[in-house]
Amino acid sequence: MKPSPDSGVSRRAFVKAAVAIGGTAALSACLQRESDGENLDLPTGGPDGVPARQHAWNDALSTDDHGNHVPPRHHVFALFDYDGDPETDREHVAEALTALERAYAWQPEGLLFTVGYSPDYFDQFEESLPDSVDLPEPQALAPFEDPDADTAEMAIHLASNYGSVVLGAEEALRGETDELNGVSVTGLPETVSRVERRTGFIGDGLPADHQDVDGIPDSEPISEDAPMYMGFESGFEKSQASEDRVTIDDGPFSGGTTQQASVIRLDLTQWYEQNDQYAREAEMFCPFHAEEELIEGTGANLGNSNQIEEHGCPAHASEDAEAGVVGHTQKAARARDGDGPIILRRDFDSTDDDRATVHFISLQERLSDFVATRSMMNGTDLADEGAVRQRSNNGILQYMTVERRGNYLVPPREHRALPTPRPA
C-alpha cells in the first residue's frame, strides 16, 4: 500500500514506513514528504569524490559533541542472487554502481553504500580465495543459537539520511528508474536478481516512533532520546575499531574488508517491564556502571567511550558473574587487539515483519575477529558462575535470538564489480 504524504504521522515515522514498504509508489510518496512538495536539492557526486575503500564512511560522517560518528538514519540491506558470466556482466555492474556515485555525493546527505560477495558467489570459480581473505561459510557461533545461513551471492548495503535516497538507489539498481537526482542511471543486469530486502533505521526518536511491533511491550517504554530499541547509545568512538584496523592489508583484495550480517529478533518485554534502570545498565554495560550511577538516560553523558576499559570492567567479568550479573559490553570488550576493538559495527534497528529486530552489520579484517568477539560476548566461560547462566543474567543474551547470518567479502572499489577470487 502506498503511504499517504497527508497522513497525520510525523515526517520521520512516515519516511521510515516508506523505506520499509519499498517500491516506486513508496519512493514517490517519500520524495514528496521529504521535499515538502519542492525538489530536493541534494549534492551530486562523481568518481573523484569517492575513496578507494568501499567501507570508508567515517570521513564523510558528521560527529557529535564528543567525536562519535553519527550514522546515516535510513538503511536498506539488499541480497541478490547471480546467474551469469562475470566476464560478460562485469562492465554492466560497474556502470550501475558508478551511476549511483554520480547521482549522489559520498556523504549521509547523499548516499553511502558497500557491495559484498558471499562464499557462495566465489564457489563458481575453480580457483580459491587467497589466504589473505578469511571468508568461511556462516555458522552458529553459540551453543544456544541455530541461525539459517544466508546463501545469496551479493549483498548491497545502502545508507542515507534521506529515505528517498536509499529507495531511489534500490529502484535504480532494479532497473525501475533511469534517472536519480537529475542524473542518468543504469540498472543491474538481469542476471542479478534481488531475493530479499532488509530495512531499518538508527537515530534519536526513530525507535520511539516505532514501538508498536512484536517484541516491544505495550507500555511504549522507549525514550525519545534513544537511538536504538534497547534504550542506550552504542556507537562510542573508543568502542569501535578504526577503518584501518578492519581493512585487509595485503593480497589482491588489499583495501577491502569482510562483513557479517546477522538478523537478530528482540523480545524486550522483560527488559522494560521487569528490569529497572539499574538492572538494564548492569546488563548492558557493567555492574560497576549501575552501582556508581555513571549513566544518565541513554548514556550520552559517557562521551566518546562506554567507560568499560577505564573502570577495568573486563578484568572483573568472572568476579561479577559469581556475584550475580555480568554486562554485555563488559564481556565483549575482552576481545581486543592491544588497546583497541577488532570489529566496526554498522548495525541498525528494524520493524521488518512487524517484529523488533536488529540487523547487526559488522566489518572486520578477518571473519575470525567477529567470531572471537562473539565468543567473548556469549560468555560461555562465565556461565554457571554464581547466578549467571548461559542466557540469564549474562549480558543481554536472553533478549536476543539470531535467526540468520551471512558472511561477505567487501572488495576495494576497483574490484567491487563481480570479482574473481584472485583479480589482477
C-alpha positions as CSV (number, residue, x, y, z in Angstrom):
1,M,0.0,0.0,0.0
2,K,1.3,3.4,-0.9
3,P,1.9,5.6,2.2
4,S,-0.1,8.9,2.1
5,P,2.0,12.1,2.4
6,D,-1.0,13.7,4.0
7,S,-1.3,11.2,6.8
8,G,-1.0,12.5,10.4
9,V,2.2,10.7,11.3
10,S,5.5,12.5,11.9
11,R,7.8,13.0,9.0
12,R,10.4,10.7,10.4
13,A,7.8,7.9,11.0
14,F,6.4,8.4,7.5
15,V,9.8,8.1,5.9
16,K,10.7,5.0,7.9
17,A,7.5,3.4,6.8
18,A,8.1,4.2,3.2
19,V,11.6,2.7,3.3
20,A,10.1,-0.5,4.9
21,I,7.5,-0.8,2.1
22,G,9.8,-0.1,-0.8
23,G,8.9,0.2,-4.5
24,T,8.2,3.1,-6.8
25,A,5.0,4.2,-5.1
26,A,6.7,4.4,-1.7
27,L,9.6,6.3,-3.4
28,S,7.2,8.9,-4.9
29,A,5.4,9.4,-1.6
30,C,8.7,9.6,0.3
31,L,10.1,12.2,-2.1
32,Q,7.0,14.3,-1.7
33,R,7.1,14.2,2.1
34,E,10.9,14.8,2.5
35,S,10.8,17.7,0.0
36,D,7.6,19.3,1.2
37,G,6.5,19.5,-2.4
38,E,9.7,21.1,-3.6
39,N,12.6,19.5,-5.4
40,L,15.2,18.1,-3.0
41,D,18.4,19.9,-3.6
42,L,20.8,17.1,-2.9
43,P,24.5,17.1,-3.9
44,T,25.6,15.0,-6.9
45,G,28.8,13.1,-6.9
46,G,31.5,11.8,-9.2
47,P,34.4,9.4,-9.5
48,D,36.8,11.9,-7.8
49,G,34.7,12.1,-4.7
50,V,34.8,8.5,-3.6
51,P,37.5,6.7,-1.6
52,A,39.3,3.6,-2.8
53,R,37.8,1.6,0.2
54,Q,34.1,0.9,-0.1
55,H,33.8,0.8,3.6
56,A,35.5,4.2,4.1
57,W,32.4,6.1,5.5
58,N,33.8,7.8,8.6
59,D,35.4,10.8,6.9
60,A,32.1,11.5,5.4
61,L,30.1,11.2,8.6
62,S,29.3,14.0,10.9
63,T,30.3,13.7,14.6
64,D,28.5,14.6,17.8
65,D,29.9,16.9,20.5
66,H,32.1,14.0,21.8
67,G,33.6,13.0,18.5
68,N,31.4,9.9,18.0
69,H,30.5,9.3,14.3
70,V,26.8,9.8,13.6
71,P,25.5,7.0,11.3
72,P,23.0,7.6,8.5
73,R,19.4,7.4,9.6
74,H,17.9,5.1,6.9
75,H,19.2,1.8,5.7
76,V,18.4,-0.9,3.1
77,F,20.4,-4.2,3.1
78,A,19.5,-6.0,-0.1
79,L,20.5,-9.5,-1.0
80,F,20.9,-10.7,-4.6
81,D,21.5,-14.0,-6.5
82,Y,23.7,-14.0,-9.5
83,D,23.2,-16.3,-12.5
84,G,25.6,-15.2,-15.3
85,D,29.1,-14.9,-16.6
86,P,31.2,-12.4,-14.6
87,E,33.4,-11.7,-17.6
88,T,30.3,-10.7,-19.6
89,D,28.4,-8.8,-16.9
90,R,31.3,-7.1,-15.0
91,E,31.3,-3.8,-17.0
92,H,27.5,-3.6,-16.7
93,V,27.6,-4.0,-13.0
94,A,30.4,-1.5,-12.7
95,E,28.4,1.1,-14.6
96,A,25.3,0.6,-12.4
97,L,27.3,1.2,-9.2
98,T,29.2,4.1,-10.6
99,A,26.0,5.7,-11.7
100,L,24.8,5.8,-8.1
101,E,28.0,7.7,-7.2
102,R,27.4,10.2,-9.9
103,A,23.8,10.7,-8.7
104,Y,24.6,11.3,-5.1
105,A,27.6,12.6,-3.2
106,W,29.5,10.2,-0.9
107,Q,28.0,11.5,2.3
108,P,25.0,11.0,4.6
109,E,23.1,13.8,2.8
110,G,23.7,11.8,-0.3
111,L,24.4,8.0,-0.4
112,L,27.0,5.7,1.2
113,F,27.0,2.0,0.2
114,T,29.0,-1.2,0.0
115,V,28.8,-4.2,-2.2
116,G,29.9,-7.6,-0.8
117,Y,30.1,-11.2,-2.1
118,S,29.4,-14.4,-0.2
119,P,31.3,-17.7,-0.2
120,D,28.5,-19.0,-2.5
121,Y,29.4,-16.4,-5.1
122,F,33.1,-17.5,-5.1
123,D,32.1,-21.2,-5.4
124,Q,31.5,-20.7,-9.2
125,F,35.3,-20.3,-9.8
126,E,37.9,-23.0,-9.9
127,E,40.5,-21.0,-8.1
128,S,40.1,-20.3,-4.4
129,L,40.3,-17.0,-2.5
130,P,43.8,-16.1,-1.3
131,D,45.0,-16.8,2.2
132,S,44.7,-13.0,3.0
133,V,40.9,-13.4,2.8
134,D,39.2,-15.1,5.7
135,L,35.6,-15.9,4.4
136,P,34.1,-19.0,5.9
137,E,30.5,-20.1,5.5
138,P,28.2,-18.6,8.1
139,Q,27.5,-20.8,11.1
140,A,26.1,-21.0,14.6
141,L,28.5,-19.3,17.0
142,A,26.9,-20.2,20.3
143,P,25.6,-23.4,21.9
144,F,22.1,-21.8,22.2
145,E,21.7,-20.5,18.6
146,D,20.7,-22.1,15.3
147,P,20.6,-19.4,12.6
148,D,19.8,-20.1,9.0
149,A,22.7,-19.4,6.7
150,D,22.2,-16.7,4.0
151,T,23.1,-18.1,0.6
152,A,22.6,-15.1,-1.5
153,E,25.7,-14.2,-3.6
154,M,25.7,-10.4,-3.3
155,A,24.8,-8.0,-0.5
156,I,24.4,-4.3,-1.1
157,H,24.1,-2.0,2.0
158,L,22.6,1.4,1.2
159,A,22.6,4.2,3.8
160,S,21.5,7.8,3.8
161,N,19.9,10.5,6.0
162,Y,17.1,10.6,3.3
163,G,14.7,7.6,2.9
164,S,14.0,8.7,-0.7
165,V,17.7,8.3,-1.5
166,V,18.0,4.7,-0.4
167,L,14.7,3.9,-2.0
168,G,15.8,5.6,-5.2
169,A,19.1,3.8,-5.3
170,E,17.4,0.5,-4.7
171,E,14.9,1.2,-7.6
172,A,17.7,2.2,-9.9
173,L,19.6,-1.0,-9.3
174,R,16.5,-2.9,-10.1
175,G,16.1,-1.0,-13.4
176,E,12.8,0.6,-12.2
177,T,14.1,4.2,-12.9
178,D,16.5,5.7,-15.4
179,E,17.2,9.0,-13.5
180,L,18.2,9.8,-9.9
181,N,18.7,13.4,-8.7
182,G,18.8,14.6,-12.3
183,V,21.5,12.1,-13.3
184,S,21.0,9.2,-15.7
185,V,21.4,5.8,-14.1
186,T,21.7,2.2,-15.2
187,G,20.2,-0.9,-13.6
188,L,22.0,-4.1,-12.8
189,P,21.9,-6.8,-15.5
190,E,19.0,-9.3,-15.5
191,T,21.4,-12.0,-14.3
192,V,21.4,-10.2,-10.9
193,S,18.1,-10.8,-9.1
194,R,17.0,-9.4,-5.7
195,V,16.0,-12.2,-3.3
196,E,15.5,-10.3,-0.1
197,R,15.5,-6.7,1.3
198,R,16.1,-5.7,4.9
199,T,15.3,-2.2,6.0
200,G,15.9,-0.2,9.1
201,F,16.8,3.0,11.0
202,I,19.1,4.4,13.7
203,G,18.9,7.7,15.4
204,D,17.2,9.6,18.2
205,G,13.4,9.3,18.1
206,L,13.1,6.7,15.4
207,P,12.8,3.7,17.8
208,A,10.3,5.6,19.9
209,D,8.2,6.3,16.8
210,H,8.1,2.5,16.0
211,Q,7.2,0.7,19.3
212,D,4.0,-0.9,18.0
213,V,5.6,-4.1,17.0
214,D,6.1,-7.6,18.4
215,G,8.9,-7.7,20.9
216,I,8.2,-4.3,22.4
217,P,5.8,-4.2,25.4
218,D,2.5,-2.3,25.1
219,S,3.6,0.3,27.7
220,E,5.7,2.0,25.0
221,P,8.7,2.4,27.2
222,I,11.3,3.6,24.7
223,S,12.6,7.1,25.3
224,E,12.5,9.8,22.6
225,D,16.3,10.3,23.2
226,A,17.1,6.6,22.4
227,P,18.8,5.9,19.1
228,M,18.1,2.1,19.3
229,Y,15.4,-0.1,20.8
230,M,17.3,-1.2,23.9
231,G,17.4,2.4,25.0
232,F,21.2,3.2,25.1
233,E,23.8,4.8,23.0
234,S,26.0,2.3,21.2
235,G,28.4,3.9,18.7
236,F,31.0,5.2,21.2
237,E,34.2,6.1,19.2
238,K,36.5,4.2,21.6
239,S,34.4,1.0,21.4
240,Q,34.7,0.8,17.7
241,A,37.6,-0.5,15.6
242,S,39.0,2.0,13.2
243,E,38.5,1.6,9.5
244,D,42.3,1.0,9.2
245,R,42.0,-1.9,11.7
246,V,39.3,-3.7,9.8
247,T,40.9,-3.3,6.4
248,I,42.6,-6.2,4.6
249,D,46.2,-5.1,4.3
250,D,47.7,-7.5,1.7
251,G,46.9,-9.6,-1.3
252,P,44.7,-8.8,-4.3
253,F,41.9,-7.6,-2.0
254,S,44.1,-5.2,-0.1
255,G,41.9,-2.2,0.8
256,G,38.8,-4.3,1.2
257,T,37.2,-5.8,4.3
258,T,34.9,-8.6,5.4
259,Q,31.3,-8.1,6.5
260,Q,29.0,-10.2,8.6
261,A,25.2,-9.6,8.7
262,S,23.0,-11.1,11.3
263,V,19.2,-10.9,11.7
264,I,18.6,-10.7,15.4
265,R,15.0,-10.7,16.8
266,L,14.3,-8.9,20.0
267,D,12.0,-9.7,22.9
268,L,12.2,-6.7,25.2
269,T,9.1,-7.3,27.4
270,Q,11.2,-8.4,30.4
271,W,13.9,-5.8,29.6
272,Y,11.4,-3.0,30.1
273,E,8.6,-4.4,32.3
274,Q,10.6,-6.4,34.8
275,N,14.0,-4.8,34.9
276,D,14.5,-1.4,36.4
277,Q,17.1,1.2,35.0
278,Y,19.7,-0.2,37.4
279,A,19.3,-3.7,36.0
280,R,19.3,-2.6,32.4
281,E,22.5,-0.6,33.0
282,A,24.2,-3.5,34.7
283,E,23.3,-6.0,31.9
284,M,24.1,-3.7,29.0
285,F,27.3,-2.1,30.3
286,C,28.7,-3.4,33.6
287,P,27.5,-3.8,37.2
288,F,30.0,-1.1,38.2
289,H,28.3,1.4,35.9
290,A,25.0,0.8,37.7
291,E,26.4,0.9,41.2
292,E,28.3,4.1,40.6
293,E,25.4,5.7,38.7
294,L,27.7,6.6,35.8
295,I,24.9,6.6,33.2
296,E,22.4,9.4,32.7
297,G,19.4,8.5,30.5
298,T,20.7,6.8,27.3
299,G,24.3,7.2,28.3
300,A,25.2,10.1,26.0
301,N,27.0,11.7,29.1
302,L,29.7,9.0,28.8
303,G,31.3,10.9,26.0
304,N,33.3,9.0,23.3
305,S,33.8,5.9,25.5
306,N,31.5,3.4,27.2
307,Q,33.9,3.7,30.1
308,I,34.3,-0.1,30.2
309,E,38.1,-0.2,29.9
310,E,38.6,2.9,32.0
311,H,37.0,1.2,35.0
312,G,38.5,-2.2,34.5
313,C,35.2,-4.0,33.8
314,P,36.6,-6.8,31.5
315,A,39.0,-7.9,34.2
316,H,36.2,-8.2,36.7
317,A,33.9,-10.3,34.5
318,S,34.4,-13.6,36.3
319,E,34.0,-11.9,39.7
320,D,30.8,-10.1,38.6
321,A,29.4,-13.4,37.2
322,E,30.0,-15.0,40.6
323,A,28.2,-12.1,42.3
324,G,25.1,-12.5,40.1
325,V,25.3,-10.5,36.8
326,V,27.8,-9.7,34.1
327,G,27.4,-6.9,31.4
328,H,27.2,-7.3,27.7
329,T,29.7,-4.6,26.9
330,Q,31.9,-5.8,29.7
331,K,32.1,-9.3,28.1
332,A,32.6,-8.1,24.5
333,A,35.4,-5.8,25.5
334,R,37.5,-8.8,26.4
335,A,38.1,-9.3,22.6
336,R,40.6,-6.6,21.8
337,D,43.8,-6.3,19.9
338,G,46.2,-4.4,22.2
339,D,44.2,-1.4,23.3
340,G,41.6,-1.4,20.6
341,P,38.4,-3.2,19.5
342,I,38.7,-5.5,16.5
343,I,35.3,-5.1,14.8
344,L,33.5,-2.0,13.4
345,R,29.7,-2.1,13.9
346,R,27.3,-0.6,11.4
347,D,24.1,-2.1,12.8
348,F,20.6,-0.7,12.8
349,D,17.1,-1.4,14.2
350,S,14.2,-2.6,12.1
351,T,10.5,-3.4,12.1
352,D,10.7,-5.9,9.3
353,D,7.9,-8.5,9.5
354,D,6.4,-6.2,12.2
355,R,8.9,-7.5,14.7
356,A,11.5,-5.6,16.7
357,T,14.8,-6.5,15.0
358,V,18.4,-5.6,14.9
359,H,20.3,-6.0,11.6
360,F,23.7,-6.5,13.1
361,I,26.3,-5.5,10.4
362,S,30.0,-5.6,11.4
363,L,33.2,-5.1,9.5
364,Q,36.5,-6.7,10.4
365,E,39.7,-7.6,8.6
366,R,39.0,-11.4,9.1
367,L,35.8,-13.1,10.0
368,S,37.7,-14.8,12.8
369,D,37.8,-11.4,14.5
370,F,34.0,-11.3,14.6
371,V,34.0,-15.0,15.8
372,A,36.3,-14.0,18.6
373,T,34.2,-11.0,19.6
374,R,31.0,-13.1,19.6
375,S,32.7,-15.8,21.7
376,M,33.5,-13.3,24.4
377,M,30.1,-11.7,24.2
378,N,28.5,-15.2,24.6
379,G,30.2,-15.5,28.0
380,T,30.0,-19.3,27.9
381,D,33.2,-19.3,30.0
382,L,31.2,-17.4,32.7
383,A,28.0,-19.4,32.7
384,D,27.2,-21.4,35.8
385,E,29.3,-19.0,37.9
386,G,27.1,-17.8,40.7
387,A,23.7,-16.7,39.5
388,V,24.8,-16.3,35.8
389,R,23.6,-18.9,33.4
390,Q,24.1,-19.2,29.6
391,R,21.2,-16.9,28.9
392,S,20.2,-15.5,32.3
393,N,22.0,-12.5,33.9
394,N,24.6,-13.0,31.2
395,G,24.5,-9.6,29.5
396,I,21.6,-9.2,27.0
397,L,21.6,-12.7,25.5
398,Q,18.2,-13.6,26.8
399,Y,16.5,-10.8,24.9
400,M,18.0,-11.7,21.5
401,T,17.6,-14.6,19.0
402,V,19.9,-14.8,16.0
403,E,17.7,-16.0,13.1
404,R,20.0,-15.5,10.1
405,R,23.7,-14.9,9.4
406,G,25.7,-14.2,6.3
407,N,29.4,-13.6,5.6
408,Y,30.7,-11.4,2.7
409,L,33.9,-10.0,1.2
410,V,33.7,-6.3,0.5
411,P,36.4,-5.7,-2.1
412,P,38.2,-2.4,-2.7
413,R,36.3,-0.3,-5.1
414,E,38.4,-1.3,-8.1
415,H,37.3,-4.9,-7.7
416,R,33.7,-4.5,-6.5
417,A,32.0,-5.5,-9.7
418,L,31.8,-9.3,-9.9
419,P,35.4,-10.0,-8.8
420,T,37.3,-13.2,-9.5
421,P,38.9,-14.8,-6.4
422,R,42.3,-13.5,-7.5
423,P,41.9,-10.3,-9.5
424,A,44.9,-9.0,-11.3
